[in-house]
Amino acid sequence: MTIIGAIPVKKESKRFPGKNFMKIGGDYLINLAIERLNLPIVDHIVVSTDAVERVKAIVSEAWLPDKAIEIVERSASVTDGDLQSSEPIGEAIAQGKYSTEDIVVMTQVTSPLIRSQTVARCLTIWENTPDLDLVVTVNPDNRPNGGVYICKVKHLIAPGSLYHGRVHVHRIPFDEGIDIDYPHQLAIADAIARGDAS
């Protein structure tokens, strides 16, 4: 069984153009997402993007000599429109040599304060809870935050929403679950990362 770290990186955003290529605390959001998936249990990382060269330039700054990072270009069918993040990741993973029983650990670059420990905790929940279809992080008010999604490849690539079957909801603190959709949320995340939030 392979455990695949997965990161969707869309070139443009309607609400906050270029948000996936921003920095907080001096680090690119993309590299922060890679860093939190850099766990011994994760075999390698797949980045799905429609901005391959830009992502390659940023990822070259990442320090993961022991972890393969595969950057996969999205097709037009998963670039256009408002799709859930699992669709481009599903496409990228379908291009690789993976079993439908392999595990996907997906995280969003726009949830930059998720900790590696949270990813590891979610993986432990997955491993210790039989017959789960999905583990997902939410804020204390039960709103999804884009932080962590864990499922088998077959669940990821199945038609429809990820949120079906047996789902385990893992609540995390608000500060860790900040999801960047607007510039003010980036400023808040940056302040928290630098320890300047009060």
C-alpha positions as CSV (number, residue, x, y, z in Angstrom):
1,M,0.0,0.0,0.0
2,T,1.3,3.4,-1.0
3,I,0.4,6.6,0.9
4,I,0.3,9.6,-1.5
5,G,0.5,13.2,-0.3
6,A,-1.7,15.3,-2.6
7,I,-1.8,19.1,-3.1
8,P,-4.0,20.9,-5.6
9,V,-2.6,24.3,-6.8
10,K,-4.8,26.3,-9.1
11,K,-3.2,29.2,-11.0
12,E,-6.1,31.6,-10.6
13,S,-8.7,32.4,-8.0
14,K,-11.8,34.5,-8.6
15,R,-12.0,35.9,-5.0
16,F,-8.3,36.4,-4.4
17,P,-6.1,36.2,-7.5
18,G,-2.8,34.5,-7.1
19,K,-3.6,33.3,-3.5
20,N,-1.9,29.9,-4.0
21,F,1.4,31.6,-4.7
22,M,1.5,33.9,-1.7
23,K,3.8,33.6,1.3
24,I,3.3,33.7,5.1
25,G,6.1,34.0,7.6
26,G,8.5,34.2,4.6
27,D,7.5,30.8,3.2
28,Y,5.5,30.0,0.1
29,L,2.1,28.5,0.9
30,I,3.0,25.6,-1.5
31,N,6.2,24.8,0.4
32,L,4.3,24.9,3.7
33,A,1.9,22.3,2.3
34,I,4.7,20.1,1.2
35,E,6.4,20.5,4.5
36,R,3.4,19.3,6.5
37,L,3.1,16.2,4.3
38,N,6.8,15.4,4.8
39,L,6.1,12.5,7.2
40,P,7.9,9.2,7.2
41,I,4.6,7.4,6.5
42,V,3.9,9.4,3.3
43,D,5.7,7.7,0.4
44,H,5.7,10.6,-2.0
45,I,3.8,13.8,-2.9
46,V,1.8,14.7,-6.0
47,V,1.0,18.4,-6.8
48,S,-1.7,18.9,-9.4
49,T,-1.5,22.3,-11.1
50,D,-2.3,24.4,-14.2
51,A,0.9,26.5,-13.5
52,V,3.6,23.8,-13.8
53,E,6.6,26.0,-14.4
54,R,5.7,28.4,-11.6
55,V,5.1,25.6,-9.1
56,K,8.4,24.0,-10.2
57,A,10.3,27.2,-9.5
58,I,8.7,27.5,-6.0
59,V,9.1,23.8,-5.1
60,S,12.8,23.8,-6.1
61,E,13.2,25.8,-2.9
62,A,11.7,23.0,-0.8
63,W,14.1,20.8,1.2
64,L,12.9,17.3,0.7
65,P,15.8,15.2,-0.6
66,D,14.2,12.0,0.8
67,K,10.7,12.5,-0.7
68,A,9.8,12.4,-4.4
69,I,7.6,15.4,-5.5
70,E,5.7,14.8,-8.7
71,I,4.2,17.9,-10.4
72,V,1.3,16.9,-12.7
73,E,-0.3,19.3,-15.2
74,R,-4.0,19.5,-15.0
75,S,-6.1,19.0,-18.1
76,A,-8.5,21.7,-19.2
77,S,-11.5,19.6,-18.0
78,V,-10.3,20.0,-14.3
79,T,-8.9,23.6,-14.7
80,D,-12.1,25.4,-15.9
81,G,-14.9,26.2,-13.6
82,D,-15.4,25.7,-9.9
83,L,-14.6,22.1,-9.1
84,Q,-13.9,20.5,-5.8
85,S,-10.2,20.0,-5.2
86,S,-10.5,16.3,-5.3
87,E,-11.2,16.3,-9.1
88,P,-7.8,17.5,-10.2
89,I,-6.0,15.4,-7.6
90,G,-8.0,12.4,-8.7
91,E,-6.9,13.1,-12.3
92,A,-3.3,13.4,-11.3
93,I,-3.3,10.3,-9.3
94,A,-5.1,8.3,-12.1
95,Q,-2.1,9.1,-14.3
96,G,0.3,7.4,-11.9
97,K,0.9,3.8,-11.0
98,Y,-1.4,3.5,-8.0
99,S,-3.8,1.0,-6.8
100,T,-7.4,2.0,-6.0
101,E,-6.6,0.7,-2.4
102,D,-3.7,3.2,-2.0
103,I,-4.3,6.0,0.5
104,V,-4.5,9.7,-0.4
105,V,-3.7,12.4,2.1
106,M,-4.8,15.7,0.5
107,T,-4.1,19.2,1.9
108,Q,-4.8,22.7,0.5
109,V,-2.1,25.4,0.2
110,T,-4.7,27.9,1.5
111,S,-4.8,26.2,4.9
112,P,-1.2,27.1,5.8
113,L,-1.4,26.7,9.6
114,I,-2.3,23.0,9.6
115,R,0.5,21.2,11.5
116,S,2.2,18.0,10.5
117,Q,1.1,16.6,13.8
118,T,-2.5,17.1,12.7
119,V,-1.9,15.2,9.5
120,A,-0.2,12.4,11.5
121,R,-3.1,12.4,14.0
122,C,-5.6,12.1,11.1
123,L,-3.6,9.2,9.6
124,T,-3.7,7.5,13.0
125,I,-7.4,7.8,13.1
126,W,-7.6,6.4,9.6
127,E,-5.4,3.4,10.4
128,N,-7.2,2.6,13.7
129,T,-10.8,3.0,12.5
130,P,-12.0,0.1,10.3
131,D,-14.1,0.8,7.2
132,L,-13.8,4.5,7.1
133,D,-14.3,6.2,3.7
134,L,-13.0,9.7,4.6
135,V,-11.2,11.5,7.4
136,V,-11.6,15.3,7.2
137,T,-10.6,18.2,9.4
138,V,-13.1,20.9,10.4
139,N,-13.1,24.0,12.6
140,P,-14.7,23.9,16.1
141,D,-18.0,25.1,14.5
142,N,-17.9,22.1,12.1
143,R,-17.0,24.1,9.0
144,P,-14.6,22.3,6.6
145,N,-11.3,24.1,6.5
146,G,-9.5,22.4,3.6
147,G,-6.8,21.2,6.0
148,V,-6.7,17.4,5.7
149,Y,-8.7,14.8,3.7
150,I,-7.7,11.2,3.9
151,C,-9.3,8.5,1.7
152,K,-8.5,5.6,-0.6
153,V,-7.9,6.3,-4.3
154,K,-11.1,4.6,-5.2
155,H,-13.1,7.0,-3.0
156,L,-11.3,10.0,-4.4
157,I,-11.9,9.2,-8.0
158,A,-15.6,8.0,-7.5
159,P,-18.1,10.4,-9.1
160,G,-19.7,12.9,-6.8
161,S,-18.8,14.6,-3.6
162,L,-16.1,13.2,-1.2
163,Y,-18.5,13.6,1.6
164,H,-20.3,10.2,1.4
165,G,-20.0,6.9,3.1
166,R,-18.5,6.6,6.6
167,V,-16.9,10.0,7.4
168,H,-14.8,10.8,10.5
169,V,-14.8,14.5,11.3
170,H,-11.7,15.7,13.2
171,R,-12.0,19.1,14.8
172,I,-9.0,21.4,15.0
173,P,-8.5,24.8,16.6
174,F,-9.7,27.9,14.7
175,D,-6.2,29.3,14.3
176,E,-4.9,26.1,12.7
177,G,-8.0,25.9,10.5
178,I,-7.7,29.3,8.9
179,D,-8.7,29.0,5.2
180,I,-7.4,31.8,2.9
181,D,-10.1,33.0,0.5
182,Y,-9.5,36.7,0.8
183,P,-6.5,39.0,1.4
184,H,-7.4,39.8,5.0
185,Q,-7.3,36.1,5.9
186,L,-3.8,35.9,4.5
187,A,-2.8,38.8,6.7
188,I,-4.3,37.0,9.7
189,A,-2.5,33.8,8.9
190,D,0.8,35.7,8.4
191,A,0.4,37.4,11.8
192,I,-0.3,34.1,13.5
193,A,2.7,32.4,11.8
194,R,5.0,35.3,12.9
195,G,3.6,35.2,16.4
196,D,2.2,38.7,16.1
197,A,-1.5,37.9,16.5
198,S,-3.3,39.0,19.7
